[in-house]
Amino acid sequence: MEVSMTSIDRVVPLLVYEDLSAAHDFLVEAFGFESAGVYRNEEGKTFHAEVRAGMTPIWLHRVAAEHEVGSPLRGAAESSGLVVFVDDVDQHFRRAAAAGAPSGARPRPVR
């Protein structure tokens, strides 16, 4: 039996945070992502936020037991990551460091 594959139109990275509003603001300030919105319910609680890297949306998801989405802070290792290509890696690193972003090592060019 042959199974046909559906073509993939796009992939949207999803990052999990306990405080979506703070994460959104940090990603915009520290890394220069473009804000694509912070969405709140009637009680004012943030349920979704989004940033963009060029044409790529990045969804920020809340910790939600009903969706089986837990906090990456509870794990022993990193649970996700992004590779971001920028024009000036040193300037980007300085901006992120000034905003308090942790870094294990200085950036290096990709060849």
N, CA, C and O atoms as CSV, one atom per row, in Angstrom:
chain,resi,resn,atom,element,x,y,z
A,1,MET,N,N,0.836,-1.171,0.000
A,1,MET,CA,C,0.000,0.000,0.000
A,1,MET,C,C,0.887,1.242,0.000
A,1,MET,O,O,1.715,1.420,0.893
A,2,GLU,N,N,0.713,2.078,-0.982
A,2,GLU,CA,C,1.505,3.299,-1.073
A,2,GLU,C,C,0.776,4.449,-0.383
A,2,GLU,O,O,-0.415,4.672,-0.601
A,3,VAL,N,N,1.514,5.166,0.448
A,3,VAL,CA,C,0.945,6.306,1.159
A,3,VAL,C,C,1.515,7.573,0.546
A,3,VAL,O,O,2.733,7.736,0.461
A,4,SER,N,N,0.641,8.463,0.121
A,4,SER,CA,C,1.143,9.715,-0.442
A,4,SER,C,C,1.389,10.712,0.686
A,4,SER,O,O,0.636,10.772,1.658
A,5,MET,N,N,2.441,11.479,0.538
A,5,MET,CA,C,2.794,12.471,1.542
A,5,MET,C,C,2.140,13.798,1.191
A,5,MET,O,O,2.059,14.180,0.024
A,6,THR,N,N,1.689,14.474,2.198
A,6,THR,CA,C,1.179,15.823,2.022
A,6,THR,C,C,2.366,16.764,2.009
A,6,THR,O,O,3.271,16.639,2.835
A,7,SER,N,N,2.369,17.698,1.087
A,7,SER,CA,C,3.491,18.639,1.063
A,7,SER,C,C,3.396,19.573,2.266
A,7,SER,O,O,2.306,19.931,2.710
A,8,ILE,N,N,4.528,19.948,2.768
A,8,ILE,CA,C,4.589,20.841,3.922
A,8,ILE,C,C,4.728,22.260,3.400
A,8,ILE,O,O,5.666,22.580,2.668
A,9,ASP,N,N,3.786,23.101,3.785
A,9,ASP,CA,C,3.783,24.486,3.328
A,9,ASP,C,C,4.746,25.345,4.142
A,9,ASP,O,O,5.483,26.157,3.583
A,10,ARG,N,N,4.736,25.164,5.470
A,10,ARG,CA,C,5.629,25.917,6.343
A,10,ARG,C,C,5.685,25.264,7.709
A,10,ARG,O,O,4.843,24.434,8.054
A,11,VAL,N,N,6.675,25.647,8.471
A,11,VAL,CA,C,6.840,25.178,9.844
A,11,VAL,C,C,6.887,26.417,10.725
A,11,VAL,O,O,7.578,27.385,10.409
A,12,VAL,N,N,6.153,26.385,11.830
A,12,VAL,CA,C,6.144,27.508,12.764
A,12,VAL,C,C,6.782,27.046,14.072
A,12,VAL,O,O,6.244,26.159,14.734
A,13,PRO,N,N,7.918,27.629,14.456
A,13,PRO,CA,C,8.503,27.290,15.754
A,13,PRO,C,C,7.555,27.702,16.880
A,13,PRO,O,O,6.880,28.728,16.793
A,14,LEU,N,N,7.516,26.898,17.925
A,14,LEU,CA,C,6.681,27.179,19.089
A,14,LEU,C,C,7.560,27.088,20.319
A,14,LEU,O,O,8.190,26.059,20.566
A,15,LEU,N,N,7.604,28.157,21.088
A,15,LEU,CA,C,8.402,28.201,22.305
A,15,LEU,C,C,7.471,28.339,23.496
A,15,LEU,O,O,6.494,29.086,23.439
A,16,VAL,N,N,7.766,27.626,24.577
A,16,VAL,CA,C,6.906,27.616,25.762
A,16,VAL,C,C,7.510,28.502,26.847
A,16,VAL,O,O,8.698,28.415,27.158
A,17,TYR,N,N,6.664,29.349,27.410
A,17,TYR,CA,C,7.082,30.254,28.484
A,17,TYR,C,C,6.016,30.298,29.564
A,17,TYR,O,O,4.829,30.136,29.283
A,18,GLU,N,N,6.440,30.516,30.790
A,18,GLU,CA,C,5.487,30.672,31.888
A,18,GLU,C,C,4.847,32.055,31.865
A,18,GLU,O,O,3.685,32.195,32.248
A,19,ASP,N,N,5.572,33.072,31.428
A,19,ASP,CA,C,5.049,34.439,31.359
A,19,ASP,C,C,5.171,34.914,29.911
A,19,ASP,O,O,6.222,35.400,29.493
A,20,LEU,N,N,4.092,34.767,29.159
A,20,LEU,CA,C,4.128,35.085,27.731
A,20,LEU,C,C,4.412,36.556,27.454
A,20,LEU,O,O,5.194,36.880,26.560
A,21,SER,N,N,3.790,37.435,28.204
A,21,SER,CA,C,3.995,38.868,27.969
A,21,SER,C,C,5.450,39.258,28.189
A,21,SER,O,O,6.031,39.980,27.378
A,22,ALA,N,N,6.036,38.786,29.278
A,22,ALA,CA,C,7.440,39.095,29.569
A,22,ALA,C,C,8.358,38.475,28.518
A,22,ALA,O,O,9.321,39.112,28.088
A,23,ALA,N,N,8.074,37.249,28.103
A,23,ALA,CA,C,8.893,36.587,27.084
A,23,ALA,C,C,8.820,37.353,25.766
A,23,ALA,O,O,9.842,37.590,25.121
A,24,HIS,N,N,7.623,37.732,25.375
A,24,HIS,CA,C,7.427,38.503,24.147
A,24,HIS,C,C,8.263,39.781,24.181
A,24,HIS,O,O,9.018,40.065,23.250
A,25,ASP,N,N,8.123,40.542,25.255
A,25,ASP,CA,C,8.835,41.813,25.359
A,25,ASP,C,C,10.347,41.607,25.362
A,25,ASP,O,O,11.081,42.389,24.757
A,26,PHE,N,N,10.817,40.561,26.039
A,26,PHE,CA,C,12.246,40.265,26.086
A,26,PHE,C,C,12.773,39.906,24.697
A,26,PHE,O,O,13.827,40.399,24.295
A,27,LEU,N,N,12.059,39.060,23.961
A,27,LEU,CA,C,12.508,38.656,22.627
A,27,LEU,C,C,12.575,39.850,21.675
A,27,LEU,O,O,13.477,39.937,20.841
A,28,VAL,N,N,11.628,40.755,21.803
A,28,VAL,CA,C,11.631,41.961,20.968
A,28,VAL,C,C,12.799,42.871,21.352
A,28,VAL,O,O,13.523,43.358,20.484
A,29,GLU,N,N,12.979,43.100,22.658
A,29,GLU,CA,C,14.036,44.009,23.118
A,29,GLU,C,C,15.430,43.424,22.931
A,29,GLU,O,O,16.319,44.091,22.402
A,30,ALA,N,N,15.622,42.186,23.362
A,30,ALA,CA,C,16.966,41.603,23.382
A,30,ALA,C,C,17.449,41.162,22.011
A,30,ALA,O,O,18.629,41.314,21.693
A,31,PHE,N,N,16.557,40.621,21.197
A,31,PHE,CA,C,16.986,40.019,19.940
A,31,PHE,C,C,16.465,40.730,18.697
A,31,PHE,O,O,16.827,40.369,17.577
A,32,GLY,N,N,15.622,41.734,18.886
A,32,GLY,CA,C,15.154,42.498,17.742
A,32,GLY,C,C,14.078,41.831,16.918
A,32,GLY,O,O,13.839,42.231,15.779
A,33,PHE,N,N,13.411,40.809,17.475
A,33,PHE,CA,C,12.286,40.228,16.752
A,33,PHE,C,C,11.189,41.279,16.632
A,33,PHE,O,O,11.094,42.177,17.468
A,34,GLU,N,N,10.372,41.172,15.608
A,34,GLU,CA,C,9.245,42.079,15.435
A,34,GLU,C,C,8.047,41.530,16.202
A,34,GLU,O,O,7.765,40.333,16.145
A,35,SER,N,N,7.353,42.388,16.907
A,35,SER,CA,C,6.149,41.962,17.613
A,35,SER,C,C,5.060,41.634,16.604
A,35,SER,O,O,4.826,42.389,15.660
A,36,ALA,N,N,4.399,40.504,16.810
A,36,ALA,CA,C,3.251,40.137,15.976
A,36,ALA,C,C,2.005,40.000,16.840
A,36,ALA,O,O,0.991,39.468,16.389
A,37,GLY,N,N,2.076,40.478,18.076
A,37,GLY,CA,C,0.882,40.535,18.906
A,37,GLY,C,C,0.973,39.774,20.207
A,37,GLY,O,O,1.669,38.766,20.330
A,38,VAL,N,N,0.239,40.299,21.177
A,38,VAL,CA,C,0.032,39.650,22.472
A,38,VAL,C,C,-1.477,39.584,22.643
A,38,VAL,O,O,-2.152,40.612,22.594
A,39,TYR,N,N,-2.012,38.384,22.841
A,39,TYR,CA,C,-3.457,38.181,22.877
A,39,TYR,C,C,-3.901,37.817,24.286
A,39,TYR,O,O,-3.356,36.911,24.917
A,40,ARG,N,N,-4.907,38.549,24.764
A,40,ARG,CA,C,-5.408,38.352,26.127
A,40,ARG,C,C,-6.886,37.984,26.092
A,40,ARG,O,O,-7.616,38.375,25.181
A,41,ASN,N,N,-7.314,37.227,27.099
A,41,ASN,CA,C,-8.729,36.879,27.215
A,41,ASN,C,C,-9.485,38.008,27.912
A,41,ASN,O,O,-8.918,39.064,28.193
A,42,GLU,N,N,-10.759,37.781,28.186
A,42,GLU,CA,C,-11.605,38.808,28.802
A,42,GLU,C,C,-11.096,39.250,30.168
A,42,GLU,O,O,-11.324,40.390,30.575
A,43,GLU,N,N,-10.410,38.360,30.877
A,43,GLU,CA,C,-9.862,38.694,32.199
A,43,GLU,C,C,-8.509,39.395,32.105
A,43,GLU,O,O,-7.930,39.766,33.126
A,44,GLY,N,N,-8.008,39.576,30.895
A,44,GLY,CA,C,-6.723,40.237,30.716
A,44,GLY,C,C,-5.524,39.306,30.781
A,44,GLY,O,O,-4.383,39.768,30.746
A,45,LYS,N,N,-5.763,38.001,30.875
A,45,LYS,CA,C,-4.665,37.030,30.955
A,45,LYS,C,C,-4.178,36.683,29.540
A,45,LYS,O,O,-4.972,36.373,28.652
A,46,THR,N,N,-2.867,36.743,29.359
A,46,THR,CA,C,-2.288,36.433,28.052
A,46,THR,C,C,-2.401,34.939,27.774
A,46,THR,O,O,-1.987,34.115,28.590
A,47,PHE,N,N,-2.968,34.594,26.611
A,47,PHE,CA,C,-3.085,33.182,26.238
A,47,PHE,C,C,-2.242,32.835,25.011
A,47,PHE,O,O,-2.026,31.657,24.727
A,48,HIS,N,N,-1.765,33.847,24.282
A,48,HIS,CA,C,-0.921,33.603,23.114
A,48,HIS,C,C,-0.145,34.879,22.814
A,48,HIS,O,O,-0.652,35.986,22.992
A,49,ALA,N,N,1.081,34.707,22.359
A,49,ALA,CA,C,1.873,35.841,21.891
A,49,ALA,C,C,2.679,35.359,20.692
A,49,ALA,O,O,2.887,34.162,20.499
A,50,GLU,N,N,3.119,36.310,19.906
A,50,GLU,CA,C,3.821,35.940,18.685
A,50,GLU,C,C,4.831,37.019,18.324
A,50,GLU,O,O,4.576,38.214,18.468
A,51,VAL,N,N,5.989,36.560,17.850
A,51,VAL,CA,C,6.995,37.458,17.297
A,51,VAL,C,C,7.317,36.961,15.892
A,51,VAL,O,O,6.940,35.852,15.514
A,52,ARG,N,N,8.010,37.783,15.132
A,52,ARG,CA,C,8.387,37.397,13.772
A,52,ARG,C,C,9.883,37.621,13.581
A,52,ARG,O,O,10.468,38.571,14.101
A,53,ALA,N,N,10.470,36.723,12.827
A,53,ALA,CA,C,11.849,36.861,12.366
A,53,ALA,C,C,11.761,36.913,10.845
A,53,ALA,O,O,11.663,35.877,10.189
A,54,GLY,N,N,11.796,38.111,10.292
A,54,GLY,CA,C,11.560,38.241,8.855
A,54,GLY,C,C,10.137,37.814,8.552
A,54,GLY,O,O,9.190,38.367,9.112
A,55,MET,N,N,9.978,36.843,7.680
A,55,MET,CA,C,8.648,36.343,7.318
A,55,MET,C,C,8.218,35.150,8.175
A,55,MET,O,O,7.122,34.621,7.989
A,56,THR,N,N,9.057,34.730,9.098
A,56,THR,CA,C,8.766,33.542,9.905
A,56,THR,C,C,8.122,33.912,11.231
A,56,THR,O,O,8.720,34.630,12.034
A,57,PRO,N,N,6.895,33.424,11.470
A,57,PRO,CA,C,6.283,33.645,12.780
A,57,PRO,C,C,6.874,32.683,13.803
A,57,PRO,O,O,7.250,31.559,13.469
A,58,ILE,N,N,6.951,33.128,15.036
A,58,ILE,CA,C,7.359,32.273,16.153
A,58,ILE,C,C,6.265,32.404,17.196
A,58,ILE,O,O,6.034,33.484,17.740
A,59,TRP,N,N,5.597,31.294,17.468
A,59,TRP,CA,C,4.496,31.308,18.426
A,59,TRP,C,C,5.031,31.095,19.828
A,59,TRP,O,O,5.879,30.234,20.062
A,60,LEU,N,N,4.529,31.885,20.748
A,60,LEU,CA,C,4.880,31.744,22.158
A,60,LEU,C,C,3.673,31.136,22.852
A,60,LEU,O,O,2.592,31.724,22.860
A,61,HIS,N,N,3.856,29.970,23.429
A,61,HIS,CA,C,2.756,29.214,24.036
A,61,HIS,C,C,2.903,29.215,25.545
A,61,HIS,O,O,4.010,29.130,26.078
A,62,ARG,N,N,1.794,29.310,26.213
A,62,ARG,CA,C,1.810,29.274,27.675
A,62,ARG,C,C,1.945,27.836,28.164
A,62,ARG,O,O,1.605,26.892,27.450
A,63,VAL,N,N,2.439,27.683,29.376
A,63,VAL,CA,C,2.438,26.382,30.036
A,63,VAL,C,C,0.973,26.010,30.215
A,63,VAL,O,O,0.199,26.790,30.770
A,64,ALA,N,N,0.584,24.818,29.747
A,64,ALA,CA,C,-0.831,24.447,29.777
A,64,ALA,C,C,-0.975,22.940,29.939
A,64,ALA,O,O,-0.710,22.177,29.011
A,65,ALA,N,N,-1.397,22.522,31.122
A,65,ALA,CA,C,-1.577,21.094,31.382
A,65,ALA,C,C,-2.585,20.480,30.421
A,65,ALA,O,O,-2.427,19.334,30.000
A,66,GLU,N,N,-3.628,21.245,30.069
A,66,GLU,CA,C,-4.657,20.700,29.176
A,66,GLU,C,C,-4.125,20.417,27.771
A,66,GLU,O,O,-4.730,19.647,27.025
A,67,HIS,N,N,-3.009,21.028,27.409
A,67,HIS,CA,C,-2.375,20.759,26.116
A,67,HIS,C,C,-1.107,19.921,26.279
A,67,HIS,O,O,-0.387,19.678,25.311
A,68,GLU,N,N,-0.843,19.482,27.509
A,68,GLU,CA,C,0.357,18.710,27.841
A,68,GLU,C,C,1.626,19.474,27.461
A,68,GLU,O,O,2.587,18.899,26.949
A,69,VAL,N,N,1.607,20.780,27.723
A,69,VAL,CA,C,2.753,21.636,27.451
A,69,VAL,C,C,3.293,22.113,28.789
A,69,VAL,O,O,2.662,22.914,29.479
A,70,GLY,N,N,4.474,21.608,29.147
A,70,GLY,CA,C,5.067,21.955,30.428
A,70,GLY,C,C,6.134,23.020,30.296
A,70,GLY,O,O,6.523,23.406,29.194
A,71,SER,N,N,6.594,23.481,31.431
A,71,SER,CA,C,7.618,24.515,31.459
A,71,SER,C,C,8.988,23.928,31.163
A,71,SER,O,O,9.356,22.904,31.739
A,72,PRO,N,N,9.751,24.558,30.275
A,72,PRO,CA,C,11.119,24.098,30.051
A,72,PRO,C,C,11.999,24.324,31.275
A,72,PRO,O,O,13.081,23.744,31.370
A,73,LEU,N,N,11.552,25.160,32.215
A,73,LEU,CA,C,12.318,25.389,33.443
A,73,LEU,C,C,12.325,24.159,34.342
A,73,LEU,O,O,13.176,24.050,35.224
A,74,ARG,N,N,11.408,23.248,34.138
A,74,ARG,CA,C,11.298,22.052,34.974
A,74,ARG,C,C,12.201,20.919,34.492
A,74,ARG,O,O,12.400,19.935,35.205
A,75,GLY,N,N,12.743,21.054,33.290
A,75,GLY,CA,C,13.591,20.011,32.727
A,75,GLY,C,C,15.045,20.209,33.114
A,75,GLY,O,O,15.430,21.267,33.611
A,76,ALA,N,N,15.840,19.187,32.881
A,76,ALA,CA,C,17.253,19.232,33.240
A,76,ALA,C,C,18.118,19.793,32.112
A,76,ALA,O,O,19.298,20.080,32.317
A,77,ALA,N,N,17.535,19.950,30.923
A,77,ALA,CA,C,18.317,20.412,29.780
A,77,ALA,C,C,17.484,21.374,28.948
A,77,ALA,O,O,16.299,21.579,29.213
A,78,GLU,N,N,18.106,21.951,27.959
A,78,GLU,CA,C,17.377,22.838,27.055
A,78,GLU,C,C,16.310,22.028,26.330
A,78,GLU,O,O,16.528,20.871,25.972
A,79,SER,N,N,15.169,22.642,26.120
A,79,SER,CA,C,14.081,21.929,25.461
A,79,SER,C,C,13.806,22.445,24.059
A,79,SER,O,O,13.033,21.836,23.320
A,80,SER,N,N,14.422,23.552,23.681
A,80,SER,CA,C,14.212,24.089,22.344
A,80,SER,C,C,15.309,25.099,22.047
A,80,SER,O,O,16.074,25.486,22.931
A,81,GLY,N,N,15.370,25.509,20.821
A,81,GLY,CA,C,16.349,26.508,20.445
A,81,GLY,C,C,16.041,27.055,19.070
A,81,GLY,O,O,15.251,26.478,18.323
A,82,LEU,N,N,16.661,28.159,18.740
A,82,LEU,CA,C,16.509,28.778,17.435
A,82,LEU,C,C,17.884,29.130,16.905
A,82,LEU,O,O,18.766,29.538,17.662
A,83,VAL,N,N,18.061,28.973,15.626
A,83,VAL,CA,C,19.251,29.464,14.955
A,83,VAL,C,C,18.797,30.694,14.185
A,83,VAL,O,O,17.931,30.604,13.315
A,84,VAL,N,N,19.377,31.833,14.505
A,84,VAL,CA,C,18.965,33.098,13.903
A,84,VAL,C,C,20.135,33.657,13.103
A,84,VAL,O,O,21.226,33.841,13.643
A,85,PHE,N,N,19.913,33.925,11.827
A,85,PHE,CA,C,20.944,34.491,10.971
A,85,PHE,C,C,20.773,36.007,10.945
A,85,PHE,O,O,19.684,36.510,10.671
A,86,VAL,N,N,21.853,36.729,11.230
A,86,VAL,CA,C,21.818,38.194,11.284
A,86,VAL,C,C,22.965,38.765,10.449
A,86,VAL,O,O,23.939,38.073,10.152
A,87,ASP,N,N,22.832,40.032,10.080
A,87,ASP,CA,C,23.876,40.686,9.288
A,87,ASP,C,C,25.144,40.928,10.092
A,87,ASP,O,O,26.247,40.735,9.580
A,88,ASP,N,N,25.001,41.347,11.345
A,88,ASP,CA,C,26.149,41.694,12.185
A,88,ASP,C,C,26.044,40.942,13.507
A,88,ASP,O,O,25.383,41.405,14.436
A,89,VAL,N,N,26.690,39.792,13.591
A,89,VAL,CA,C,26.560,38.929,14.762
A,89,VAL,C,C,27.103,39.601,16.025
A,89,VAL,O,O,26.547,39.412,17.107
A,90,ASP,N,N,28.167,40.372,15.905
A,90,ASP,CA,C,28.731,41.025,17.089
A,90,ASP,C,C,27.781,42.080,17.649
A,90,ASP,O,O,27.599,42.166,18.864
A,91,GLN,N,N,27.178,42.877,16.780
A,91,GLN,CA,C,26.218,43.886,17.228
A,91,GLN,C,C,25.002,43.210,17.844
A,91,GLN,O,O,24.489,43.663,18.867
A,92,HIS,N,N,24.543,42.133,17.229
A,92,HIS,CA,C,23.387,41.393,17.744
A,92,HIS,C,C,23.704,40.821,19.130
A,92,HIS,O,O,22.865,40.869,20.030
A,93,PHE,N,N,24.909,40.286,19.297
A,93,PHE,CA,C,25.329,39.739,20.585
A,93,PHE,C,C,25.366,40.829,21.653
A,93,PHE,O,O,24.894,40.621,22.771
A,94,ARG,N,N,25.926,41.991,21.314
A,94,ARG,CA,C,25.988,43.100,22.279
A,94,ARG,C,C,24.588,43.539,22.706
A,94,ARG,O,O,24.348,43.791,23.887
A,95,ARG,N,N,23.676,43.629,21.760
A,95,ARG,CA,C,22.304,44.028,22.073
A,95,ARG,C,C,21.655,43.024,23.017
A,95,ARG,O,O,21.038,43.408,24.011
A,96,ALA,N,N,21.794,41.741,22.706
A,96,ALA,CA,C,21.202,40.697,23.542
A,96,ALA,C,C,21.815,40.706,24.939
A,96,ALA,O,O,21.096,40.597,25.932
A,97,ALA,N,N,23.135,40.835,25.020
A,97,ALA,CA,C,23.808,40.854,26.322
A,97,ALA,C,C,23.371,42.060,27.142
A,97,ALA,O,O,23.179,41.948,28.353
A,98,ALA,N,N,23.214,43.209,26.497
A,98,ALA,CA,C,22.786,44.420,27.200
A,98,ALA,C,C,21.383,44.273,27.776
A,98,ALA,O,O,21.048,44.901,28.780
A,99,ALA,N,N,20.563,43.441,27.135
A,99,ALA,CA,C,19.197,43.210,27.615
A,99,ALA,C,C,19.135,42.088,28.647
A,99,ALA,O,O,18.063,41.786,29.171
A,100,GLY,N,N,20.286,41.466,28.942
A,100,GLY,CA,C,20.325,40.424,29.965
A,100,GLY,C,C,20.197,39.006,29.460
A,100,GLY,O,O,20.005,38.089,30.260
A,101,ALA,N,N,20.296,38.793,28.159
A,101,ALA,CA,C,20.194,37.439,27.608
A,101,ALA,C,C,21.429,36.633,27.994
A,101,ALA,O,O,22.552,37.104,27.810
A,102,PRO,N,N,21.242,35.426,28.527
A,102,PRO,CA,C,22.397,34.598,28.880
A,102,PRO,C,C,23.049,34.015,27.627
A,102,PRO,O,O,22.378,33.760,26.627
A,103,SER,N,N,24.349,33.810,27.694
A,103,SER,CA,C,25.057,33.195,26.583
A,103,SER,C,C,26.202,32.376,27.137
A,103,SER,O,O,26.953,32.839,27.996
A,104,GLY,N,N,26.329,31.173,26.648
A,104,GLY,CA,C,27.403,30.302,27.097
A,104,GLY,C,C,28.725,30.605,26.423
A,104,GLY,O,O,29.785,30.276,26.956
A,105,ALA,N,N,28.675,31.231,25.254
A,105,ALA,CA,C,29.900,31.519,24.509
A,105,ALA,C,C,29.653,32.701,23.584
A,105,ALA,O,O,28.514,33.012,23.234
A,106,ARG,N,N,30.738,33.347,23.198
A,106,ARG,CA,C,30.612,34.443,22.230
A,106,ARG,C,C,30.246,33.850,20.869
A,106,ARG,O,O,30.612,32.713,20.571
A,107,PRO,N,N,29.539,34.600,20.058
A,107,PRO,CA,C,29.148,34.079,18.739
A,107,PRO,C,C,30.345,33.949,17.814
A,107,PRO,O,O,31.379,34.591,18.000
A,108,ARG,N,N,30.174,33.113,16.826
A,108,ARG,CA,C,31.202,32.966,15.803
A,108,ARG,C,C,30.502,32.845,14.450
A,108,ARG,O,O,29.374,32.359,14.374
A,109,PRO,N,N,31.161,33.280,13.399
A,109,PRO,CA,C,30.528,33.238,12.079
A,109,PRO,C,C,30.322,31.801,11.605
A,109,PRO,O,O,31.108,30.907,11.919
A,110,VAL,N,N,29.259,31.602,10.853
A,110,VAL,CA,C,28.989,30.311,10.214
A,110,VAL,C,C,29.539,30.401,8.801
A,110,VAL,O,O,29.252,31.349,8.071
A,111,ARG,N,N,30.315,29.425,8.431
A,111,ARG,CA,C,30.929,29.457,7.090
A,111,ARG,C,C,30.227,28.509,6.170
A,111,ARG,O,O,30.597,28.394,5.001
